Each structure stands twice: as structure tokens, then as C-alpha cells.
């Protein structure tokens, strides 16, 4: 299990088909050359397939040009915009570069950030491989121009100027002698020195990245780069300097080869993705020894420090979920089972498993099990996904995420009906939250759901009815569980009780409606007491302190929306009680 196989593929009439499957790389390449010599195809290539992970290791065309790493620019469907050179350095643009230049980068064992900050590497891309650079720029420019509604040729020229500017900056940074001998081994000193010699403050990061890039280029593999970067992290690094390391780590993790190296052999793609998700969540491996580099990466992910690196891994998971590669390649009969296991794991990690991109990726993957295509197949997939998500709250959020996608908007009526059924059939709020959660957690979850519903493209009448239904359930919960009564505990002083109630109103847990009215009415009930001020300050002896306590409470009321100020707790409160306190 886990042994790689090599597919010999041939190109005929512009299409690639598998001609043979060979156990070893050498014989596979020789077989590819033999096939090409027969003159019945345009090109040949050898693709290594290891546990569902495919890598092109050899390609040769009719003209005789061969490249063991197939450095042609890759096709892309979207490209992050970039207005200036700083945008070119930013993560979205680097992720685009990583995709369109993936083969060239892997062939040269480089990352986008290294290439942009090392003049020799960037020159190699721009001059030594002319068939890659113009093609990559053209593909990015075409997509960016389409999104902007501008001319693609003009955009292409603008991108060339941005890259030329990056090359000029890289050359200038490499000419700074003060940082020549500094790198990751002396990272703290490198950061201090860069600050001292930077021409302008923003060039400090340029000098640091240039020195780190020069250091990393000497590493022989992506895993070696990752190892040295993680070893450089120390607790005393400031956020900015740690962020630079995070940028490089993110780019290294952008290579599929790095992911394969850190995961090792897995039975199928589903298992590999689950293992990657475990790393992203910082979940310890179950009975599996792993290299120190992976353990450190997992620990940093658990701490939430590697923000850029986490986003790159999220993009990898989304792309693999939406991709066409089988989740259970070696046992097609278990494809549905593998998909269910993946969905279950994603649902246990809300930070990754939610959002329009993931919803659409899961739906796209799910739709492949149906023979029906188009809108019908999409609706079947949405229905199936809804049935797989037992948690009612997560199910509604999935439907709402789909409504934010282009494909989901095609199914607006069906999604509206699904949301309506899910919400209206709920008997109480525990249909959406766990019984063992605190009242605060329950109300926060329902409030989040209500606000998400308010912001949807659902018909206004349906949207309002759904929000109102949840409001009714929340109001019923407040009464049945005596939430307001517990806040207004008569064993406490009136001052503590009143402040606690106003905090509750202003907390944002409740939206305006029946539930909020219950909380507000209890506050107003206290404010209308004939001797409210005396009772409120009964346990305070100092007159100055009494005055301060009343003034602070009035400010709390104003923030909570009492007095008609429309604070964060919502507007429409009773103005008279607040005014009465102010005048006292």
C-alpha cells in the first residue's frame, strides 16, 4: 500500500489520455519516449500517482523539448488584483502566483516570496524561461482585466511594470552590505540591522525578506525550508517580525510537495485531507509518530499564530474538496463513505467548514454522485448536503452560505423552502444549540443566526418571518428558564441588579423584538420605582460616590438604548427614566 504508480499519458488532438501504467519512473519515461517516436501523438508525459496525489515528473513534445518538471504556466480561473508592488508582495497575489507558476516554482524549488525578493531568481524567471513568464502574466492580466472591466493588453503592461519594479527593489536590497552575512540563523540581529539601515521605514521589511530569501534559496527542499523557518521562531519576536516568517511559511506550504511530505502516506485523499485539517486545528495525531517539523507546525497552528499559513492551507482544502480527484481512488465503492467522513470532520471545525467557498466546494463534490447535471443536479446535492448536516443551526448556515454563491442563487426558491422548514419546525431554541451550553452561549448562537438571516437575499416577508420565529423561541426560553429573574436576583442590591440587567440589554445577545422587550421592560419597571435613586445608592455613604454611581448608570442606560439614543442595545427605549436620573 502506498507504492507510487506512473501513468504514461499521451496527447492526441489536444486531449491527454492514459496509454500505460508502469511501476517505476525510469521504465515509464523510456516507454513515453518510445510512444512519442511512433509519431502518432503530439506529446507525452509521465504522471506519478501516489495515494491519489498526481505529480507530472516528465513531459516531452513533438519538437523534442523535454523538461523533467514541466515548467509551463498553469491554467487558473481567478486572479487576485494588485494595484502596486506592495500588493504584489501580499498573500492574495502570492497565492495567485503560486498557482500559475506552480511547475516553474517546483522545478526550481522556489516560493513566490523568495522569487520576488531575490534578483537572480526573478531574473531567471523573466529571462531564462521566456515561455513561462509572458504566459503567466497574460493569464493573470486577462482575469484581472475581466474583473476590472478594462483592457487586457493594458493590464498586462501594468503587471510587467510592477514585476520590473519588484526586480529593481530586490536588486537594491541585495546591495545593502550591512545585511549580507545575516539570515535566519541571526534573525533577531537581521531585524535590528534592517531597521537601522532602511532607507525609509517601509523598506525595513524589504531588507529582511531579501535576506531571508537569500538564505532559503540555499535549502535543497521545501521541507528543509519549512524546518529552518519554524526553528527561527522565538517567543520574543514582535508581531511584525513574526509575520514575515509567517509569510515565508505560507508560501512553502503552498507547494503540494510540502503537503505530501508533512502528511506522509495516507490511504486515500479523504484521509489525507482529514489529517491536514487536524494539523490546521492543532489536534494531536492519534497514535502516529511524526517529524519534529510537523509537530512544531501543529503546535503553532493550535496557537493561532500562523495566520497567513493557515489561509494557504484553507485554500488547499477548499480546492481539493471541490476538485475532481476521487476521495477513495483505490476503492471507488467507498467514495460516498469517504465524503461523509470528510464532511463530518469539517463540521467539527467550524472555522474551516463554514463560509461560501467551502459550502460551494462541498456541494460541487456532492453533485458528482448524481447523473443529473445543471440546476437539477445542484438542487439534489444541496438537499443531500442538508440531510448530512444533523445540527440544525449548522444546516441553516450552510444554506445561507450557499445563497452567497453564484450557484446557490440559482436555487433561491429551493433554499428558501429548506431554511423555512428547518427554522419553522423547531420546537425551541435547543433545536439549534446544545442543552449543556450556557445561557450566554445559547443566546449568542441564536443572535448570530438571526443576524445572518437578516442579511440574506431571501424575500423580505419570509426573512422577517424566520427572524420573528427565532425571536419567539428566544423569548419563550427567557421566560421558561427565568433568565431575567436570575439576573434580577432580589438577594442582591438594586444597584447590582439594575446594572446587570442593563448590561444584558446592551450586550448584543438579543436583537430588537419580543425577547428584547422582556429585558427592557424589567429595567423600565425598576426605573419607574418612586424612590429609585435612593434605593439605587442605598449602600453608598459618600455623596460624591453616589453622584458618580448615578452618572455612570445613566451612561450605561444611554449605551443600552434607553433615553432614545439608539445605542448598541438598540433604539426606542423609554426616554423619561434616563432623563429623570440625569436631572437628579
Helices and strands as residue ranges (DSSP letters): E 5-12, E 15-22, H 25-37, E 43-50, E 53-61, E 66-67, H 85-89, H 91-100, H 102-108, H 112-117, H 119-123, I 124-128, H 130-148, H 152-174, G 177-179, G 184-186, H 187-197, H 203-216, H 222-232, H 239-253, H 256-263, H 269-281, H 292-303, H 307-322, G 332-334, H 335-347, H 350-353, H 356-367, H 374-388, H 392-403, H 406-409, H 412-424, G 429-431, H 439-454, H 460-480, H 483-487, H 494-506, H 514-527, H 532-536, H 543-559, H 575-583
